[in-house]
Amino acid sequence: MYSNLCPGAVGLGGPMAEVLPLAKEAGFAGVDPVIDASVGATRGLYASLGLRVGSVGLPVEFRETAADYRRGIDGLGLFAQRAQELGCTRCATWLRPASDALTYRENFALHVDRLRPVARILAAHDLRLGLEFVGPATSRQGKLCEFVHTLPQLLELRDAIGVETVGVLLDSWHWYTSGGTLDELRQLRNEDIVLVHVNDAPAGIPVDEQKDNCRELPGATGVIDLPGFMGVLREIGYDGPVTVEPFCKRLDSLSREERARVVADSLRGIMP
């Protein structure tokens, strides 16, 4: 596994020509790219700095209307082609954990119908698709019908989609808030995991009261068992990117250079 920077997740967005040297200086081994028409120049910059290409977000809105979905999937082939040309092999997205309109099984069927074509288009361009469940109970409150919000449920959906290149975006925050266990993680193989996100939880808040947009840098509080989490990833031979996604307001007061350094240091503190 290797340390990876998602620039947008920590407020370090901008042109790749600025972000990649910043990431290299801070000590990251990989960076999530921006996919646009300048694939050749970006590929050269990655190579010159010795950085690995991380993951990309799925540009298809499958959670909304049929028209939204169709617009997204119509452009997915070109997006996937450019990602492939850049050397990217991992794409990821998240699932809403509840609905006011669809029962669990209705929502399950909709996700299978929409994500199977997505996965096939991505696979044709050597891109794996990682799906992320959203764990906090507070994210389901006030909704009529719950949906996928645990690792076992997500694996059931993955199997129903039936495309070998579909796997898990495994986030330590969502694993913790869903009540996940280390034994659950040990059932995974390296091939099951497309991407890993790490973070910590604020101290002094019961797990069922944790809110999704209030997190901490990995290792900051020790609330989440990151030594155990990372230890299992090492056991199963996970070889992909590990990315910090903290939604941590205290980063806002830091300069870009300081922010990159602090995030990289937090990763170094938990990496096996």
C-alpha positions in Angstrom: 0.0 0.0 0.0 1.1 3.6 -0.5 0.4 7.0 0.8 -1.9 9.0 -1.6 -3.2 12.5 -1.7 -6.7 13.4 -2.8 -6.2 17.2 -3.2 -9.8 18.2 -3.0 -10.4 16.2 0.3 -7.9 18.5 2.2 -8.4 21.8 0.4 -5.4 21.4 -1.9 -7.1 21.6 -5.3 -5.7 23.4 -8.3 -3.8 22.7 -11.5 -1.9 19.4 -11.5 1.3 21.4 -12.3 1.0 23.0 -8.8 -0.4 20.1 -6.9 2.0 17.3 -7.9 5.2 19.1 -6.8 3.5 20.0 -3.6 2.6 16.4 -3.0 6.1 15.2 -3.8 7.7 17.7 -1.4 5.4 16.6 1.4 6.3 12.9 0.8 3.2 11.4 -0.8 3.8 8.5 -3.1 0.7 9.0 -5.2 -1.9 11.7 -6.1 -5.5 11.6 -7.4 -5.5 13.2 -10.9 -7.8 15.6 -12.6 -9.1 14.0 -15.9 -9.2 16.5 -18.7 -7.8 16.9 -22.2 -4.2 17.5 -21.1 -3.5 13.8 -20.4 -0.1 13.8 -22.1 1.3 16.7 -20.1 -0.1 15.4 -16.9 1.3 11.9 -17.5 4.7 13.4 -18.1 4.6 15.4 -14.9 3.7 12.3 -12.9 6.6 10.4 -14.4 9.1 13.2 -13.9 8.3 13.4 -10.2 8.1 9.7 -9.7 4.5 9.8 -8.4 1.9 7.1 -8.8 -1.6 7.9 -10.2 -4.2 7.4 -7.5 -7.9 7.2 -8.1 -10.7 9.2 -9.8 -14.2 9.9 -8.8 -17.1 8.5 -10.8 -18.5 11.2 -13.1 -21.9 9.6 -13.3 -24.9 10.7 -11.1 -26.6 7.4 -10.6 -28.4 8.5 -7.4 -30.8 11.0 -9.1 -33.1 10.9 -12.1 -32.9 8.7 -15.2 -32.0 11.8 -17.2 -29.1 12.6 -14.8 -27.8 9.1 -15.1 -28.0 9.0 -18.9 -26.1 12.3 -19.2 -23.4 10.9 -17.1 -23.1 7.5 -18.7 -23.1 9.0 -22.2 -19.8 10.7 -21.4 -18.2 7.9 -19.4 -16.4 6.2 -22.2 -14.4 9.3 -23.1 -13.6 9.9 -19.4 -12.5 6.3 -18.9 -10.3 6.4 -22.0 -8.5 9.5 -20.8 -8.1 8.0 -17.3 -6.6 4.9 -19.0 -4.2 7.0 -21.0 -3.0 8.6 -17.8 -2.4 5.2 -16.3 -5.2 5.4 -13.8 -6.8 2.0 -12.8 -9.1 2.9 -9.9 -12.4 4.8 -9.9 -14.7 5.2 -6.9 -18.1 6.6 -5.7 -20.4 6.5 -2.7 -23.9 5.2 -2.0 -26.7 7.1 -0.2 -27.5 5.1 3.0 -31.3 5.8 2.9 -34.2 6.9 0.8 -37.6 8.5 1.1 -38.9 7.0 -2.1 -37.5 3.5 -2.5 -37.6 0.4 -0.2 -34.3 -1.4 0.4 -34.9 -4.0 -2.3 -36.2 -1.4 -4.8 -33.1 0.7 -4.2 -30.9 -2.4 -4.5 -32.4 -3.3 -7.9 -31.9 0.3 -9.1 -28.3 0.3 -8.1 -27.6 -3.0 -9.8 -29.3 -1.8 -13.0 -27.4 1.5 -13.1 -24.0 0.4 -11.8 -23.6 -2.7 -13.9 -23.3 -0.8 -17.2 -21.0 1.7 -15.5 -18.7 -1.0 -14.3 -18.6 -2.6 -17.7 -17.6 0.6 -19.4 -14.9 1.2 -16.8 -13.6 -2.3 -17.1 -13.3 -2.0 -20.9 -10.7 0.7 -20.1 -8.9 -1.3 -17.3 -10.6 0.7 -14.5 -11.9 -0.9 -11.4 -15.0 0.5 -9.6 -14.9 1.0 -5.8 -18.2 1.5 -3.9 -18.3 3.2 -0.6 -21.0 2.6 2.1 -21.9 5.5 4.4 -21.9 4.2 8.0 -23.2 6.9 10.5 -26.6 6.4 12.0 -27.1 10.1 11.8 -26.9 9.9 8.0 -30.0 7.7 8.0 -32.1 9.6 10.5 -35.4 11.1 9.2 -35.4 8.8 6.1 -38.2 6.3 5.5 -36.1 3.5 4.2 -32.6 2.5 5.0 -30.2 1.3 2.3 -26.7 -0.2 2.2 -24.6 1.1 5.2 -22.4 -1.8 6.2 -19.6 -3.8 4.6 -21.6 -7.1 4.4 -24.5 -5.3 2.6 -22.1 -3.6 0.2 -20.5 -7.0 -0.7 -24.0 -8.3 -1.4 -24.6 -5.5 -3.8 -21.1 -6.0 -5.4 -21.9 -9.7 -6.0 -25.3 -8.8 -7.5 -23.8 -6.3 -9.9 -21.7 -9.3 -11.1 -18.8 -7.5 -12.7 -15.4 -8.8 -11.5 -13.8 -5.4 -11.4 -16.3 -4.0 -8.8 -14.9 -3.7 -5.3 -14.9 -1.7 -2.1 -13.9 1.8 -1.3 -13.0 1.0 2.4 -13.2 4.0 4.7 -12.1 3.7 8.3 -14.7 6.2 9.4 -17.6 4.4 7.8 -16.3 1.1 9.0 -16.2 2.4 12.6 -19.6 4.1 12.5 -21.3 1.1 11.0 -20.2 -1.1 13.8 -17.7 -3.0 11.6 -15.2 -5.4 13.1 -11.7 -6.6 12.3 -13.0 -10.0 11.6 -15.2 -8.5 8.8 -12.1 -6.9 7.3 -10.3 -10.3 7.4 -12.9 -11.7 5.0 -11.7 -9.4 2.3 -8.9 -10.0 -0.2 -6.6 -7.5 -1.8 -8.7 -7.9 -5.0 -11.8 -6.8 -3.2 -10.5 -3.4 -2.2 -10.2 -0.6 -4.8 -9.3 2.3 -2.5 -8.8 3.0 1.2 -9.7 6.2 3.1 -8.4 6.8 6.6 -9.5 9.3 9.2 -10.3 9.4 13.0 -13.4 10.3 14.9 -13.9 13.1 17.5 -13.5 12.0 21.1 -16.3 12.0 23.6 -19.1 11.4 21.1 -21.1 8.1 21.1 -20.7 6.2 17.8 -24.4 6.5 16.9 -24.1 10.3 17.4 -21.1 10.8 15.1 -21.8 13.1 12.1 -20.3 12.5 8.7 -18.8 15.9 8.2 -17.0 16.1 11.6 -13.9 14.0 11.5 -10.2 14.1 12.5 -6.9 13.4 10.9 -5.9 9.7 11.2 -4.4 8.9 14.6 -5.5 12.3 16.1 -7.8 10.9 18.8 -7.4 7.1 18.8 -11.2 6.6 18.7 -11.0 4.5 15.6 -8.8 1.4 15.9 -6.5 2.4 13.0 -3.6 0.1 14.2 -6.0 -2.8 13.9 -7.5 -1.5 10.6 -4.2 -1.0 9.0 -2.8 -4.2 10.4 -5.5 -6.2 8.7 -4.9 -4.4 5.4 -1.2 -5.5 5.7 -2.3 -9.1 6.5 -4.4 -9.4 3.4 -1.7 -7.8 1.2 -3.5 -4.7 0.2 -1.4 -2.9 -2.4 -3.4 0.2 -3.3 -3.6 3.8 -2.3 -4.3 5.0 1.2 -5.9 8.5 1.3 -6.7 10.9 4.1 -10.3 12.2 4.1 -10.7 14.1 7.3 -13.2 16.9 6.8 -11.1 18.6 9.5 -11.7 22.3 10.0 -8.4 23.0 11.7 -6.6 22.4 8.4 -8.3 25.6 7.1 -5.9 27.9 9.0 -2.8 26.3 7.5 -0.9 27.3 4.3 -1.0 24.9 1.4 2.5 23.7 2.2 1.7 23.2 5.9 -1.5 21.4 5.1 0.2 19.0 2.7 2.9 18.3 5.3 0.4 17.8 8.2 -1.7 15.4 6.1 1.3 13.4 5.0 2.6 13.2 8.5 -0.7 11.8 9.7 -0.5 9.1 7.1 3.1 8.2 8.0 2.0 7.8 11.6 -0.4 5.0 10.8 1.1 3.2 7.8 2.5 -0.2 8.6 
